Amino acid sequence: AAYIVIPMWPEGVPTGAATQRILYWQHKTMQMMYETIYKALVETGLEGAFSPQDYLIFFCLGNREMMDGIDNSGTGSPSNANTPQALSRKSRRFMIYVHSKGMVVDDEYVVIGSANINQRSMEGTRDTEIAMGAYQPQ
């Protein structure tokens, strides 16, 4: 199975057009990935025994703070009650930013690190990122 950890939301203004486009295309990509897996299950006659989530799972990491007896809800006025910041304070859940990346290919090759999996990061002459690759044929 592939386990993919993504941020709860991209950087930027949550209601901004750029952020909303990122979320839209992220959702469409995830949907396409699940549909591709489902089609493969149907082609092999395994759709009754397995689901796409058996092969691909997305996670976002968060931290939930304990109640400390102090009202930190930040919802003093009704107009601010539905802002992303106020809702985060109310639920006391906060995103853990994950910068690390990992990729396992065919159970033989792995890349792990903070480098993006693109030419700019992987060539090692431009970004100040780190990555480790390993190959172990079966």
Protein Blocks (a to p, Z undefined) as FASTA:
>chain_A
ZZddddfbdcdjfkbmklmmmmmmmmmmmmmmmmmmmmmmmmnopmmmpcfklmoccddd
ddddddehiackopmbfklmmgmklmmmmnopacdddfbdcddehhlaccedjbdcdfkl
mnopmbccddddddddZZ
